[in-house]
Amino acid sequence: MRKKIVAGNWKMNMNLPEGIALAQELNDMLKADKPQCDVVICTPFIHLAKIADFLDQNVIGLGAENCADKEKGAFTGEVSAEMVKSTGAQYVILGHSERREYYKETPEILREKVLLAQKNGLKVIFCIGESLEEREAGKQNEVVKAELEGSVFNLPEEDFRKIIIAYEPIWAIGTGKTATAEQAEEIHAYIRSIIAEKYGQAVADDTSILYGGSCKASNAPELFAKPDIDGGLIGGASLKAADFKGIIDAWKGLKG
């Protein structure tokens, strides 16, 4: 049975005291009202060790937003997968469209990051998705397929099983535009079908595929009700505890 997951991606927001306060508020909120899905917060690197000290990771998993494609060494300013793991974090987001676009992360770089993350026991949330131009040209399927083939379809089955996929239509990130639940379901079902082609139906059925792209409490129930949408990778709405909790609560009464 694949996991239902709501993951928050804080991006470059929240100074250290603000981040600690938000994590504490979420921790208290979700301990008092247990979520019906796995919850993860992915924070800036500087927050990880402090938040790990008090976060109840039976209730909320902790993750980083990125890690380096090198193991260690003279790479000033980089943070390795081993460093991330040593803070107490369990997850890492890799392949986010902002990393691909602004920092020119290629499929080859991302392949190395995935391997190092897994070597250090981190659970990878791997992002794929198309731009507005690609969507308008009807190329969304070939784009997501190429992104999977370039960076994670090289993994043996036992390692691919540890990957969480996040589909993020780039045209819907922070724009207020959201893929309709039908559009999102259509591409999630396609992603599951190509995982099945590569690794077999059983692996595809066990892979969690999250939707990321202006998901909020108001549209989360409709999105999460779709058979191939297993949760969300949440940006802006993860920066306020009440907003994030509203999305988490969308699972109540859905799919068991």
C-alpha positions in Angstrom: 0.0 0.0 0.0 1.7 3.2 -1.1 2.1 6.0 1.4 0.0 9.2 1.4 2.4 12.1 1.9 2.1 15.9 2.4 5.6 17.5 2.2 6.4 21.2 2.8 9.1 22.9 0.8 10.0 26.1 2.6 12.4 27.3 -0.1 14.5 30.3 0.8 12.2 31.6 3.5 12.3 31.8 7.3 15.3 32.9 9.3 16.3 30.5 12.0 14.1 31.7 14.9 11.1 31.9 12.5 11.8 28.4 11.2 12.1 27.0 14.7 8.8 28.6 15.7 7.0 27.3 12.7 8.3 23.7 13.2 7.4 23.9 16.9 3.9 25.0 16.1 3.4 22.3 13.5 4.9 19.7 15.9 2.4 20.7 18.7 -0.5 20.9 16.3 0.0 17.5 14.7 0.8 15.7 18.0 -2.5 16.9 19.3 -4.4 16.0 16.1 -2.7 13.1 14.5 -2.5 13.3 10.7 -3.9 10.6 8.4 -0.9 10.8 6.1 2.9 11.1 6.4 4.0 14.7 6.9 7.4 16.0 6.0 8.9 19.5 6.3 11.9 20.3 4.0 13.8 23.3 5.4 16.9 25.4 4.6 20.1 23.7 5.6 20.7 26.0 8.5 17.5 24.9 10.2 17.9 21.2 10.1 20.0 20.4 13.2 18.1 22.7 15.5 14.7 21.5 14.4 15.8 17.9 14.6 16.5 18.4 18.3 12.8 18.8 19.1 10.8 17.5 16.1 8.9 14.3 16.8 9.8 12.4 13.6 7.1 9.8 14.3 4.7 12.7 13.5 6.7 14.9 11.1 9.7 13.8 9.0 12.5 16.3 8.4 14.2 16.9 5.1 16.6 19.2 3.2 15.7 21.0 0.0 18.9 19.9 -1.8 22.3 18.2 -1.4 25.6 18.2 -3.3 26.5 15.9 -6.1 29.9 15.3 -4.6 30.7 13.2 -1.5 33.1 15.6 0.2 36.1 17.8 -0.4 37.0 21.2 -1.7 33.5 22.4 -2.7 33.1 25.6 -0.8 29.5 26.4 0.1 28.1 22.9 -0.8 26.3 20.6 1.7 26.8 16.9 1.2 24.2 14.2 1.6 26.2 12.8 4.6 26.0 16.2 6.3 22.3 16.4 5.8 21.8 12.9 7.2 24.1 13.8 10.2 21.7 16.5 11.3 18.9 14.0 11.9 17.1 14.7 8.6 15.5 11.7 6.8 14.5 13.2 3.4 15.9 15.4 0.6 14.2 17.1 -2.3 16.1 16.7 -5.5 15.4 17.9 -9.1 13.2 20.8 -8.1 12.4 23.0 -11.2 14.0 26.0 -9.5 17.3 24.0 -9.1 17.1 22.8 -12.7 16.4 26.3 -14.1 18.4 28.7 -11.9 21.4 26.4 -11.0 21.5 24.5 -14.2 21.2 21.1 -12.6 21.4 18.5 -15.4 20.0 14.9 -15.3 23.6 13.7 -14.9 24.1 15.9 -11.8 20.8 14.8 -10.4 21.7 11.2 -10.9 24.8 11.7 -8.8 22.8 13.5 -6.1 20.2 10.6 -6.0 22.9 8.0 -5.6 24.7 9.9 -2.8 21.4 10.6 -1.0 20.5 7.0 -1.1 24.0 5.9 -0.1 23.5 8.0 3.0 20.1 6.6 3.8 18.0 9.7 2.8 14.6 9.3 1.3 14.5 11.2 -2.0 11.6 13.3 -3.1 12.4 13.6 -6.9 10.7 16.4 -8.8 9.7 16.3 -12.4 7.5 18.5 -14.5 7.0 20.6 -17.7 7.1 24.3 -18.4 4.2 26.3 -19.9 5.8 26.2 -23.4 6.2 22.4 -23.1 2.6 22.0 -21.9 1.2 24.1 -24.7 3.2 22.1 -27.2 1.7 18.9 -25.8 5.1 17.6 -24.7 4.5 17.1 -21.0 4.6 13.3 -21.3 7.9 13.2 -23.1 9.4 15.7 -20.7 8.5 13.8 -17.5 9.6 10.5 -19.1 13.0 12.0 -20.0 13.5 13.4 -16.5 12.8 10.0 -15.0 15.0 8.2 -17.5 17.8 10.7 -17.0 18.1 10.5 -13.3 16.2 7.7 -11.5 15.4 4.9 -14.0 19.1 3.8 -13.8 18.4 2.6 -10.2 17.9 -1.1 -9.5 14.3 -1.9 -8.4 15.1 -2.1 -4.7 16.5 1.4 -4.8 13.8 2.9 -7.0 11.3 1.6 -4.5 12.7 4.2 -2.0 12.0 7.1 -4.4 9.0 9.4 -3.9 8.0 11.2 -7.1 6.7 14.8 -7.1 5.1 16.0 -10.3 5.2 19.8 -10.5 3.8 21.6 -13.5 6.3 24.5 -13.6 3.6 26.8 -15.0 1.6 26.3 -11.8 4.3 26.9 -9.2 3.7 30.2 -7.3 1.6 31.5 -10.1 -1.8 30.8 -8.6 -2.5 28.7 -11.7 -3.2 25.1 -10.7 -3.5 22.1 -13.0 -7.1 21.0 -12.8 -7.6 17.8 -10.8 -8.3 16.1 -14.1 -5.1 17.4 -15.7 -3.0 16.4 -12.7 -4.6 12.9 -12.5 -4.0 12.3 -16.2 -0.2 12.9 -16.0 0.1 11.1 -12.6 -1.5 8.1 -14.2 0.9 8.4 -17.2 3.9 8.6 -14.8 2.7 5.5 -13.0 2.3 3.7 -16.3 5.9 4.4 -17.3 7.1 3.3 -13.9 5.2 0.1 -14.6 6.8 -0.3 -18.0 10.2 0.0 -16.4 9.9 -1.8 -13.1 6.5 -3.7 -13.3 3.0 -2.9 -12.0 3.7 -3.9 -8.4 6.5 -1.3 -8.1 4.3 1.3 -9.9 1.4 0.6 -7.5 3.7 1.1 -4.5 5.3 4.4 -5.7 3.9 7.6 -4.1 3.4 10.4 -6.7 2.8 13.8 -5.1 1.4 16.9 -6.8 3.2 20.2 -6.5 1.9 23.4 -8.0 -0.2 25.9 -6.1 -1.9 23.2 -4.0 -3.8 24.7 -1.1 -6.4 23.7 1.5 -9.3 24.7 -0.9 -8.2 22.5 -3.8 -6.4 19.7 -1.9 -9.4 17.5 -1.3 -10.3 17.4 -5.0 -6.7 16.7 -6.0 -6.1 14.0 -3.3 -9.4 12.2 -4.2 -7.9 11.2 -7.6 -6.6 7.6 -7.7 -3.1 8.4 -8.8 -2.4 11.5 -6.6 -0.9 10.4 -3.4 -0.4 13.8 -1.7 1.3 17.1 -2.3 4.7 18.9 -2.3 3.6 22.2 -0.9 5.5 25.5 -1.3 4.0 28.8 -0.1 1.1 27.2 1.8 3.7 25.3 4.0 5.0 28.6 5.5 1.9 29.0 7.8 1.0 26.3 10.2 -2.8 26.7 9.7 -2.5 26.7 5.9 -0.3 23.6 5.9 -2.6 21.8 8.4 -5.5 22.6 6.2 -3.9 20.6 3.3 -2.9 17.8 5.6 -6.5 17.6 6.9 -7.7 17.1 3.3 -6.8 13.4 3.8 -9.4 13.0 6.5 -12.2 11.0 5.1 -10.4 10.3 1.8 -9.0 6.9 0.8 -9.6 5.4 4.2 
